[in-house]
């Protein structure tokens, strides 16, 4: 005789996840799922310990869905005995919203009863949430809910004050939702047919993302979802197990899989709980502690006994096999590593009054179009009364002025200046616009300007300047030379702020920047080529900095980490840089910046093998670089490039990074 097994599914957010998830996380999440198992006319779930009630009578109310999990041939007495064994395992103090929750329990129950698993959309919800940047930012808040307060604990954030950035308000909104969900999940409510009483306990710190396994279906599901896995077979009566367990927990925290880093899955199997002894028997485990290491679901090694050093060594080896490091991490690249990752900035501050006088002269002599809404006098008033005052106050302060008292640009100032900029780009010919661009170049050294650019892209001056710049580099002329040169320097200064740098390398802005920098690298004017090489360097250094930091911290880094279509973009920039190096036969400084750009584009690139190596072979990049080291078709001066640091850099790239 068999008995049906049902899965009751509830949404702990009461619909808020469906309404707000895309706004908060960028991904649609239809619910924060709580599940119960219904079998033998009882609803069983985990929160403040294991609770039992009549189906549909728990404090969670009416289920949103009732899913059929099949039928079980196990009798009620056997299931009740198994459930009693689990009570010491599924205790209130072990509950964690992301790592050990109601769905962990129901998955174990369903596995024991039917050999099946609960649906992936429920099991994978924590991983899906934590794979978003927003989820990662809330991880500390969630973890804090399940840790004892400590002397150094950070205080709970206060409610948002008026005027806070939207991101801060969103994060506090989400944190409030999660706190409500946690309260609902942990609550026992009124149980008409409640199970054994459970005294709420103060949560213990969660040492790491350890999966508690009590049956074979759960273990097989664990292996399927982890490329690298470590299984710890233990028992409550084993003193060496108690000795090694803190080490295992520490390694799980240190080397466990996270949304932002590669790692192993860690599982603990207590042979005295549930049917865990069957899992042990399947893998020949007869003594505890035993550790078994899996790669892609297959056993690769085993360790018996409480040897902490060997356990760490085996885990490190497993992760090396599962996630081999980038081949460039094995190379000795002293010249490349000696390069600064700081952006090249054009920091010279001209005489503000002189620049303003020149621009005012252009405004006065222009034939003012009727299509613009601002008059010449209105434009000049904004420039003189607001913009000039700000630029002189911040970038040309009186001698002895305290740096801390330098003014930052306000949103009101930047909006009015941007409006004036749009008017002038419409009213003035391209040869008269470079003083205006130069004023913005200076202003971009103020971090407040970079933040404003990224926050209000519809009003930013860079997109106002782009169309003329793109046209000018496609059809170079003497009249547009100063404008193009100053725009390139403006774009380089955009990398003074991490916020504006990220904005410049995202979406449509990146496409327009590329349309300017690629032709400029091949421009006949040496000053324009130098400025373009500086901009290319800043773009490449931005990614190189993130890659080296990922290697240092163990953070996962892939093509997706660098952004949509960034592999194709890097191929385009690398192709232009190699061609520019090939054409440059006299200017060592330009070659220096171009070579550094190429090194940063190649080194540690996640698309190195697939996209960059074939490109470099086709372009004969190795030969192009070596041609700069001797007089000939690649260099006009005797002996090639003279400066030793540049020669070493060029040689290192050609010998070690180019196929």
C-alpha positions as CSV (number, residue, x, y, z in Angstrom):
1,X,0.0,0.0,0.0
2,X,1.3,3.4,-0.9
3,X,0.6,6.9,0.4
4,X,0.6,10.2,-1.7
5,X,3.2,12.8,-0.9
6,X,2.4,16.5,-1.5
7,X,4.6,19.6,-1.4
8,X,2.8,22.7,-0.2
9,X,4.5,25.9,-1.5
10,X,4.0,29.3,0.1
11,X,5.4,32.8,-0.8
12,X,6.9,34.3,2.4
13,X,7.0,37.7,0.7
14,X,3.2,37.8,0.1
15,X,3.7,38.9,-3.5
16,X,6.3,41.6,-2.9
17,X,9.1,39.5,-4.5
18,X,7.1,39.3,-7.7
19,X,6.4,43.1,-7.7
20,X,9.8,44.4,-6.7
21,X,12.4,41.8,-7.6
22,X,13.2,43.1,-11.1
23,X,13.6,46.6,-9.8
24,X,15.8,45.5,-6.9
25,X,17.9,42.7,-8.5
26,X,17.5,43.0,-12.2
27,X,15.9,39.5,-12.3
28,X,12.4,38.3,-12.0
29,X,11.9,36.3,-8.8
30,X,8.2,35.2,-8.4
31,X,8.4,34.4,-4.7
32,X,10.5,33.7,-1.6
33,X,9.4,30.1,-1.3
34,X,8.6,28.2,1.9
35,X,7.7,24.5,1.5
36,X,6.1,21.9,3.7
37,X,5.7,18.1,3.1
38,X,2.2,16.7,3.5
39,X,2.0,13.0,4.1
40,X,-0.1,10.7,6.4
41,X,-2.6,13.6,6.8
42,X,0.1,15.8,8.4
43,X,1.9,19.0,7.2
44,X,5.5,18.9,8.3
45,X,7.9,21.8,8.0
46,X,11.1,23.3,9.5
47,X,11.6,26.7,11.0
48,X,11.8,26.8,14.8
49,X,12.7,23.2,14.7
50,X,10.5,20.6,13.0
51,X,6.8,21.4,13.3
52,X,3.7,19.3,12.5
53,X,0.2,20.5,11.9
54,X,-3.0,19.7,10.0
55,X,-2.6,20.3,6.2
56,X,-3.2,24.0,5.4
57,X,-3.6,25.0,9.1
58,X,-0.1,26.4,9.8
59,X,0.6,30.1,10.3
60,X,1.6,30.3,6.6
61,X,-2.1,30.1,5.6
62,X,-3.2,28.7,2.3
63,X,-0.5,27.4,0.0
64,X,0.0,29.1,-3.4
65,X,0.7,25.7,-5.0
66,X,0.3,22.1,-4.2
67,X,2.7,19.9,-6.0
68,X,2.5,16.1,-6.4
69,X,5.8,14.5,-5.3
70,X,4.6,10.9,-6.0
71,X,3.8,8.1,-3.6
72,X,5.7,6.4,-0.8
73,X,5.8,2.8,0.2
74,X,7.2,3.7,3.6
75,X,4.8,3.3,6.4
76,X,3.9,6.0,8.9
77,X,5.7,4.4,11.8
78,X,9.0,4.2,9.9
79,X,8.6,7.8,8.8
80,X,7.8,9.0,12.3
81,X,10.9,7.2,13.7
82,X,13.1,8.8,10.9
83,X,11.6,12.2,11.7
84,X,12.5,11.8,15.3
85,X,16.1,11.2,14.4
86,X,16.1,14.4,12.4
87,X,14.9,16.6,15.3
88,X,18.4,16.8,16.7
89,X,19.6,17.8,13.3
90,X,17.0,20.3,12.2
91,X,17.1,22.6,15.3
92,X,16.1,26.2,15.5
93,X,19.7,27.4,16.1
94,X,20.8,25.9,12.7
95,X,18.2,27.6,10.6
96,X,19.6,30.0,7.9
97,X,17.5,31.7,5.3
98,X,19.9,30.9,2.5
99,X,21.9,27.9,3.5
100,X,19.8,25.6,5.8
101,X,16.2,26.3,5.6
102,X,12.7,24.9,5.2
103,X,13.5,23.8,1.7
104,X,16.6,21.9,2.8
105,X,14.3,19.9,5.2
106,X,11.5,19.2,2.7
107,X,14.1,18.1,0.1
108,X,15.4,15.6,2.6
109,X,11.9,14.4,3.4
110,X,10.9,14.0,-0.2
111,X,14.1,12.2,-0.9
112,X,13.5,9.8,1.9
113,X,9.9,9.1,1.1
114,X,10.0,8.9,-2.7
115,X,13.6,9.2,-3.9
116,X,12.8,12.5,-5.7
117,X,13.8,16.1,-5.1
118,X,11.8,19.3,-4.7
119,X,11.7,21.4,-7.9
120,X,14.8,23.3,-9.0
121,X,13.0,26.7,-9.0
122,X,12.7,26.3,-5.2
123,X,16.1,24.7,-4.4
124,X,18.0,27.2,-6.6
125,X,16.4,30.4,-5.3
126,X,19.2,31.3,-2.9
127,X,21.8,30.8,-5.6
128,X,19.8,32.8,-8.1
129,X,19.4,35.6,-5.6
130,X,23.0,35.7,-4.6
131,X,24.1,35.6,-8.3
132,X,22.9,39.2,-8.6
133,X,25.0,42.1,-7.4
134,X,22.1,43.3,-5.2
135,X,21.9,39.8,-3.6
136,X,25.6,39.9,-2.9
137,X,25.3,43.3,-1.2
138,X,22.5,42.0,1.1
139,X,24.4,38.8,2.1
140,X,25.9,40.4,5.2
141,X,22.5,41.6,6.3
142,X,21.1,38.1,6.0
143,X,24.0,36.5,7.7
144,X,23.8,39.0,10.5
145,X,20.2,37.8,11.3
146,X,21.6,34.3,12.1
147,X,24.7,35.3,14.2
148,X,25.0,36.1,17.9
149,X,25.7,39.8,18.5
150,X,29.4,40.5,19.1
151,X,31.3,43.5,20.4
152,X,32.4,44.5,17.0
153,X,29.2,43.9,15.2
154,X,28.0,46.6,12.9
155,X,24.8,48.3,14.0
156,X,21.6,47.7,12.1
157,X,21.2,50.4,9.5
158,X,18.8,53.2,10.4
159,X,15.8,53.9,8.1
160,X,16.6,55.9,5.1
161,X,16.6,59.7,5.4
162,X,15.1,61.9,2.7
163,X,17.4,62.6,-0.1
164,X,19.3,59.3,0.1
165,X,20.3,57.8,-3.3
166,X,17.7,55.4,-4.8
167,X,20.1,52.5,-4.5
168,X,20.3,53.0,-0.7
169,X,16.6,53.2,-0.4
170,X,16.2,50.1,-2.5
171,X,18.7,48.2,-0.4
172,X,16.9,49.2,2.9
173,X,13.6,48.3,1.4
174,X,14.9,44.8,0.4
175,X,16.5,44.4,3.8
176,X,13.1,45.2,5.5
177,X,11.4,42.6,3.2
178,X,14.0,40.0,4.1
179,X,13.6,40.7,7.8
180,X,9.9,40.3,7.5
181,X,10.4,37.0,5.6
182,X,12.8,35.8,8.3
183,X,10.3,36.5,11.0
184,X,7.6,34.6,9.0
185,X,9.9,31.7,8.3
186,X,11.1,31.4,11.9
187,X,7.7,31.8,13.5
188,X,5.8,28.8,14.8
189,X,2.4,30.5,14.8
190,X,-0.6,28.7,16.3
191,X,-0.4,25.0,15.7
192,X,-3.7,23.3,16.1
193,X,-2.0,20.0,16.0
194,X,1.5,21.1,16.8
195,X,4.4,18.7,17.1
196,X,6.8,18.5,20.0
197,X,7.5,21.8,21.6
198,X,10.7,23.5,20.6
199,X,12.3,26.2,22.8
200,X,13.6,29.0,20.6
201,X,17.4,29.2,20.8
202,X,19.8,32.1,20.1
203,X,21.2,31.4,16.6
204,X,24.7,30.2,16.4
205,X,27.1,31.7,13.9
206,X,27.1,29.9,10.5
207,X,30.7,28.9,9.9
208,X,30.2,28.2,6.2
209,X,27.8,27.0,3.5
210,X,27.7,23.4,4.7
211,X,25.0,21.2,3.3
212,X,23.5,18.7,5.8
213,X,22.8,15.4,4.1
214,X,20.6,12.7,5.5
215,X,19.7,10.5,2.5
216,X,21.0,9.5,-0.9
217,X,18.7,11.5,-3.2
218,X,19.8,14.7,-1.4
219,X,23.4,13.7,-1.7
220,X,23.1,13.0,-5.4
221,X,21.4,16.3,-5.9
222,X,24.3,18.0,-4.0
223,X,26.8,16.3,-6.3
224,X,24.9,17.3,-9.4
225,X,24.9,21.0,-8.4
226,X,28.6,21.3,-7.5
227,X,31.5,20.9,-9.9
228,X,33.8,20.3,-6.9
229,X,32.4,18.7,-3.7
230,X,33.8,17.6,-0.4
231,X,31.8,15.1,1.7
232,X,32.5,14.8,5.5
233,X,31.3,11.5,6.9
234,X,31.0,11.8,10.7
235,X,29.1,10.5,13.7
236,X,28.2,12.0,17.1
237,X,30.1,9.4,19.0
238,X,33.4,10.1,17.2
239,X,35.9,12.3,19.2
240,X,38.3,12.8,16.2
241,X,35.2,14.0,14.2
242,X,34.5,16.7,16.8
243,X,38.2,17.7,16.7
244,X,38.3,18.1,12.9
245,X,34.8,19.6,12.5
246,X,35.9,23.2,13.2
247,X,38.6,22.9,10.6
248,X,36.1,21.6,8.1
249,X,33.7,24.5,8.9
250,X,36.6,27.0,8.5
251,X,37.6,25.5,5.2
252,X,34.0,25.7,4.0
253,X,33.9,29.4,4.8
254,X,37.3,30.0,3.2
255,X,37.0,27.7,0.1
256,X,33.3,27.2,-0.3
257,X,31.4,28.2,-3.4
258,X,30.0,31.7,-3.4
259,X,28.1,33.7,-5.9
260,X,31.2,35.8,-6.7
261,X,33.9,33.1,-6.5
262,X,34.6,29.6,-7.5
263,X,34.8,27.0,-4.8
264,X,33.7,23.6,-3.6
265,X,30.4,22.4,-2.1
266,X,30.8,21.1,1.4
267,X,28.5,18.4,2.8
268,X,28.2,16.9,6.2
269,X,26.8,13.4,6.5
270,X,26.1,12.1,10.0
271,X,25.9,8.4,9.9
272,X,23.5,8.3,12.8
273,X,20.8,10.5,11.2
274,X,18.1,9.4,8.7
275,X,19.4,7.0,6.1
276,X,22.8,8.6,5.9
277,X,24.4,5.2,6.6
278,X,23.2,4.1,3.2
279,X,25.1,7.0,1.6
280,X,28.2,5.9,3.5
281,X,27.7,2.3,2.4
282,X,27.5,3.3,-1.2
283,X,31.0,4.8,-1.1
284,X,32.5,2.2,1.2
285,X,32.8,4.4,4.3
286,X,33.2,2.2,7.3
287,X,35.0,4.6,9.7
288,X,34.7,8.2,10.7
289,X,35.9,10.8,10.1
290,X,36.2,10.1,6.3
291,X,36.4,12.8,3.7
292,X,35.6,12.0,0.0
293,X,36.4,14.4,-2.8
294,X,34.3,14.6,-6.0
295,X,34.9,16.3,-9.3
296,X,32.0,16.5,-11.7
297,X,30.1,14.0,-9.6
298,X,32.9,11.4,-9.7
299,X,35.0,10.4,-6.7
300,X,38.6,11.4,-7.2
301,X,40.2,10.9,-3.7
302,X,39.5,10.0,-0.1
303,X,41.0,10.9,3.2
304,X,40.6,8.9,6.5
305,X,41.3,10.4,9.9
306,X,41.5,13.9,11.4
307,X,44.5,15.3,9.5
308,X,43.9,19.0,9.1
309,X,46.9,19.8,7.0
310,X,46.1,17.0,4.5
311,X,42.5,18.0,4.4
312,X,43.4,21.5,3.4
313,X,45.9,20.2,0.8
314,X,43.3,17.9,-0.8
315,X,40.7,20.6,-1.0
316,X,43.3,23.0,-2.6
317,X,44.2,20.2,-5.1
318,X,40.5,19.6,-5.9
319,X,39.9,23.2,-6.6
320,X,43.0,23.5,-8.8
321,X,41.6,20.6,-10.9
322,X,38.1,22.0,-11.0
323,X,39.1,25.6,-11.7
324,X,42.6,25.8,-13.1
325,X,44.1,29.3,-12.8
326,X,44.6,31.5,-15.9
327,X,47.8,30.4,-17.6
328,X,49.2,33.9,-17.4
329,X,49.4,33.6,-13.6
330,X,52.3,31.2,-14.1
331,X,54.3,33.7,-16.3
332,X,57.0,35.9,-15.0
333,X,56.1,39.4,-16.4
334,X,58.2,41.9,-14.4
335,X,57.9,44.7,-17.0
336,X,54.2,44.4,-17.3
337,X,53.6,44.1,-13.5
338,X,55.8,47.2,-13.0
339,X,53.3,49.3,-15.0
340,X,51.0,51.5,-13.1
341,X,47.3,50.7,-13.3
342,X,46.4,54.3,-12.6
343,X,44.7,56.2,-15.5
344,X,46.6,58.7,-17.6
345,X,45.0,62.0,-16.8
346,X,45.4,65.4,-18.4
347,X,45.4,67.6,-15.3
348,X,46.8,70.9,-16.6
349,X,44.6,73.7,-15.5
350,X,44.6,76.6,-18.0
351,X,43.9,80.2,-17.1
352,X,40.2,80.0,-16.6
353,X,39.6,83.7,-17.5
354,X,41.6,83.3,-20.7
355,X,39.6,80.2,-21.8
356,X,36.3,82.0,-21.0
357,X,37.4,85.1,-22.9
358,X,38.1,83.0,-26.0
359,X,34.8,81.1,-25.8
360,X,32.9,84.4,-25.2
361,X,34.5,85.8,-28.3
362,X,33.3,82.8,-30.3
363,X,29.8,83.3,-28.9
364,X,29.7,87.0,-29.7
365,X,30.8,86.5,-33.3
366,X,28.5,83.6,-34.0
367,X,25.4,83.8,-36.1
368,X,22.9,82.7,-33.4
369,X,20.4,80.2,-34.7
370,X,16.7,80.7,-34.0
371,X,16.3,77.1,-33.1
372,X,18.0,77.4,-29.7
373,X,16.0,78.6,-26.6
374,X,18.9,80.4,-24.8
375,X,20.2,83.7,-25.9
376,X,23.9,84.6,-26.2
377,X,23.7,86.7,-23.1
378,X,22.0,84.0,-21.1
379,X,24.7,81.5,-22.1
380,X,27.5,83.8,-21.1
381,X,25.8,84.7,-17.8
382,X,25.8,81.0,-16.8
383,X,29.4,80.5,-17.9
384,X,30.7,83.7,-16.1
385,X,28.6,83.6,-12.9
386,X,28.5,79.9,-12.2
387,X,30.9,77.8,-14.2
388,X,33.9,80.1,-14.1
389,X,33.4,80.7,-10.3
390,X,33.3,76.9,-9.7
391,X,36.3,76.1,-11.9
392,X,38.5,78.8,-10.3
393,X,37.3,78.0,-6.8
394,X,38.2,74.3,-7.1
395,X,41.1,74.2,-9.6
396,X,42.7,77.6,-9.2
397,X,42.2,78.4,-5.5
398,X,44.0,81.2,-3.8
399,X,47.4,80.3,-2.5
400,X,47.2,78.6,0.9
401,X,43.6,77.5,0.6
402,X,42.8,74.3,2.4
403,X,42.2,71.4,0.1
404,X,39.3,70.1,2.2
405,X,37.4,73.4,1.6
406,X,37.6,73.2,-2.2
407,X,34.1,73.3,-3.7
408,X,32.5,70.4,-5.5
409,X,30.1,70.8,-8.4
410,X,26.4,70.7,-7.5
411,X,23.8,69.0,-9.6
412,X,22.1,72.4,-10.2
413,X,25.3,73.8,-11.6
414,X,26.0,70.8,-13.8
415,X,22.5,70.7,-15.2
416,X,22.6,74.4,-16.2
417,X,26.1,74.0,-17.6
418,X,25.0,71.0,-19.6
419,X,22.0,72.9,-21.0
420,X,24.4,75.7,-22.1
421,X,26.7,73.1,-23.6
422,X,23.9,71.7,-25.7
423,X,23.1,75.2,-26.9
424,X,26.7,76.0,-27.8
425,X,27.2,72.7,-29.7
426,X,24.1,73.6,-31.8
427,X,25.1,77.3,-32.3
428,X,28.9,77.2,-32.8
429,X,31.0,75.6,-35.5
430,X,33.3,72.7,-34.4
431,X,36.5,74.8,-34.5
432,X,35.0,77.1,-31.8
433,X,34.0,74.4,-29.3
434,X,37.3,73.2,-27.9
435,X,37.4,75.9,-25.1
436,X,34.1,74.5,-23.9
437,X,35.3,70.9,-24.0
438,X,38.5,71.9,-22.2
439,X,36.5,73.4,-19.3
440,X,34.6,70.1,-18.9
441,X,38.0,68.3,-19.1
442,X,39.2,70.2,-16.1
443,X,35.9,69.7,-14.3
444,X,36.0,65.9,-14.7
445,X,38.8,65.8,-12.2
446,X,36.1,66.5,-9.6
447,X,34.7,63.1,-8.4
448,X,31.3,64.7,-8.0
449,X,31.2,65.4,-11.8
450,X,31.9,61.7,-12.6
451,X,29.1,60.5,-10.3
452,X,26.7,63.0,-11.8
453,X,27.6,61.8,-15.4
454,X,26.7,58.3,-14.5
455,X,23.6,59.2,-12.6
456,X,22.1,61.5,-15.2
457,X,23.2,60.2,-18.6
458,X,20.4,62.0,-20.5
459,X,22.0,65.4,-19.6
460,X,25.7,64.6,-19.7
461,X,28.0,66.7,-21.9
462,X,30.0,63.7,-23.2
463,X,27.1,62.4,-25.2
464,X,26.5,65.9,-26.4
465,X,30.1,66.1,-27.7
466,X,30.2,62.6,-29.3
467,X,28.4,63.2,-32.6
468,X,30.7,66.0,-33.7
469,X,33.8,64.0,-32.5
470,X,32.7,60.9,-34.4
471,X,32.2,62.9,-37.6
472,X,35.5,64.7,-37.2
473,X,37.6,61.5,-36.8
474,X,35.8,60.0,-39.8
475,X,36.6,63.1,-41.9
476,X,39.7,64.7,-40.4
477,X,40.3,68.4,-41.0
478,X,42.4,71.2,-39.7
479,X,39.3,72.9,-38.3
480,X,38.3,70.0,-36.2
481,X,41.8,69.0,-34.9
482,X,41.7,70.9,-31.6
483,X,38.1,69.7,-30.9
484,X,39.1,66.0,-31.4
485,X,42.3,66.4,-29.3
486,X,40.4,68.0,-26.4
487,X,37.6,65.4,-26.5
488,X,40.1,62.6,-26.3
489,X,41.7,64.2,-23.2
490,X,38.2,64.8,-21.8
491,X,37.4,61.1,-22.2
492,X,40.7,60.1,-20.6
493,X,39.9,62.3,-17.6
494,X,36.6,60.4,-17.3
495,X,38.7,57.5,-15.8
496,X,39.6,59.7,-12.8
497,X,36.4,58.4,-11.1
498,X,35.6,54.6,-10.9
499,X,31.9,55.5,-11.3
500,X,32.4,57.5,-14.6
501,X,35.0,54.9,-15.8
502,X,32.4,52.1,-15.5
503,X,29.8,54.3,-17.2
504,X,32.2,55.1,-20.1
505,X,32.7,51.4,-20.8
506,X,29.0,50.4,-20.7
507,X,26.5,50.1,-23.5
508,X,26.0,52.9,-26.0
509,X,28.5,55.2,-24.4
510,X,31.2,52.5,-24.9
511,X,30.2,52.2,-28.6
512,X,30.5,55.9,-29.2
513,X,33.8,56.0,-27.3
514,X,35.1,53.2,-29.6
515,X,34.0,55.2,-32.7
516,X,36.2,58.0,-31.5
517,X,39.3,56.2,-30.2
518,X,39.9,53.6,-32.9
519,X,40.3,56.1,-35.8
520,X,42.2,58.4,-33.6
521,X,44.8,55.8,-32.9
522,X,45.6,55.9,-36.6
523,X,45.3,59.7,-37.0
524,X,48.0,61.5,-38.9
525,X,48.4,64.1,-36.1
526,X,50.9,63.0,-33.5
527,X,49.2,64.8,-30.6
528,X,45.9,63.1,-31.4
529,X,47.6,59.7,-31.6
530,X,49.2,60.3,-28.2
531,X,45.9,61.3,-26.6
532,X,44.2,58.3,-28.2
533,X,46.9,56.0,-26.9
534,X,46.3,57.4,-23.4
535,X,42.6,56.7,-23.7
536,X,43.2,53.2,-24.9
537,X,45.5,52.6,-22.0
538,X,42.9,53.8,-19.5
539,X,40.3,51.5,-21.0
540,X,42.7,48.5,-20.8
541,X,44.0,49.4,-17.4
542,X,40.4,49.5,-16.0
543,X,39.9,45.8,-16.9
544,X,43.5,44.8,-15.9
545,X,43.0,46.3,-12.4
546,X,39.8,44.2,-11.9
547,X,41.4,41.0,-13.2
548,X,44.5,41.3,-11.0
549,X,42.3,42.0,-8.0
550,X,40.2,38.9,-8.8
551,X,43.4,36.8,-8.9
552,X,44.5,38.3,-5.6
553,X,41.2,37.7,-3.8
554,X,40.1,34.5,-5.5
555,X,37.0,36.2,-7.0
556,X,35.5,34.4,-10.0
557,X,36.3,36.3,-13.2
558,X,34.9,35.4,-16.6
559,X,33.8,37.1,-19.8
560,X,30.5,37.8,-18.2
561,X,32.2,39.6,-15.4
562,X,33.6,42.2,-17.8
563,X,30.2,42.9,-19.4
564,X,28.1,42.1,-22.3
565,X,30.0,41.7,-25.6
566,X,33.2,42.8,-24.0
567,X,35.1,40.0,-25.6
568,X,34.3,41.4,-29.1
569,X,35.0,44.9,-27.9
570,X,38.5,43.9,-26.6
571,X,39.2,42.2,-30.0
572,X,38.3,45.4,-31.8
573,X,40.5,47.6,-29.5
574,X,43.4,45.1,-29.6
575,X,43.3,45.0,-33.4
576,X,43.4,48.8,-33.6
577,X,46.3,49.0,-31.0
578,X,48.4,46.5,-33.0
579,X,47.8,48.4,-36.2
580,X,48.7,51.6,-34.5
581,X,51.9,50.1,-33.1
582,X,52.7,48.8,-36.6
583,X,52.3,52.3,-38.1
584,X,54.2,54.2,-35.4
585,X,57.8,54.4,-36.4
586,X,59.2,57.4,-34.5
587,X,57.3,58.4,-31.3
588,X,58.6,56.2,-28.4
589,X,56.0,57.6,-25.9
590,X,53.1,56.6,-28.2
591,X,54.6,53.1,-28.6
592,X,55.0,52.8,-24.8
593,X,51.3,53.6,-24.2
594,X,50.1,51.4,-27.0
595,X,52.3,48.5,-25.8
596,X,51.1,48.8,-22.3
597,X,47.5,48.9,-23.6
598,X,48.0,45.7,-25.5
599,X,49.6,44.0,-22.5
600,X,46.6,44.9,-20.3
601,X,44.1,43.8,-22.9
602,X,45.8,40.4,-23.3
603,X,47.0,39.6,-19.8
604,X,44.5,37.5,-17.7
605,X,41.8,38.1,-20.3
606,X,39.0,35.6,-20.0
607,X,38.7,35.4,-23.8
608,X,42.5,35.0,-24.3
609,X,42.5,31.5,-25.8
610,X,39.2,31.8,-27.7
611,X,39.4,35.3,-29.2
612,X,42.7,37.1,-28.6
613,X,45.2,34.4,-29.5
614,X,43.7,33.8,-33.0
615,X,43.6,37.6,-33.6
616,X,47.2,38.1,-32.5
617,X,48.3,35.3,-34.9
618,X,46.4,36.8,-37.8
619,X,47.8,40.3,-37.1
620,X,51.3,38.9,-36.6
621,X,51.5,40.9,-33.4
622,X,54.8,39.2,-32.3
623,X,56.5,40.3,-35.5
624,X,55.0,43.8,-35.3
625,X,56.4,44.3,-31.8
626,X,59.8,42.9,-32.5
627,X,60.1,45.3,-35.5
628,X,60.3,48.2,-33.1
629,X,63.5,46.9,-31.5
630,X,65.7,47.4,-34.6
631,X,66.0,49.8,-37.5
632,X,64.1,48.7,-40.5
633,X,60.5,48.7,-41.7
634,X,59.2,49.0,-38.2
635,X,61.4,51.8,-36.9
636,X,63.4,54.6,-38.5
637,X,66.1,55.3,-35.9
638,X,69.3,53.2,-35.6
639,X,68.9,50.4,-33.1
640,X,65.2,50.7,-32.8
641,X,63.5,52.0,-29.7
642,X,66.2,53.6,-27.4
643,X,64.5,53.7,-23.9
644,X,65.4,50.5,-22.1
645,X,62.1,50.2,-20.1
646,X,60.1,50.4,-23.3
647,X,62.3,47.9,-25.1
648,X,61.9,45.4,-22.2
649,X,58.2,45.9,-22.2
650,X,57.8,45.4,-25.9
651,X,60.1,42.3,-25.8
652,X,58.2,40.8,-22.8
653,X,54.8,41.2,-24.6
654,X,56.1,39.7,-27.9
655,X,57.9,36.8,-26.2
656,X,55.4,35.8,-23.5
657,X,52.0,37.0,-24.5
658,X,51.9,36.8,-28.3
659,X,51.6,33.5,-30.1
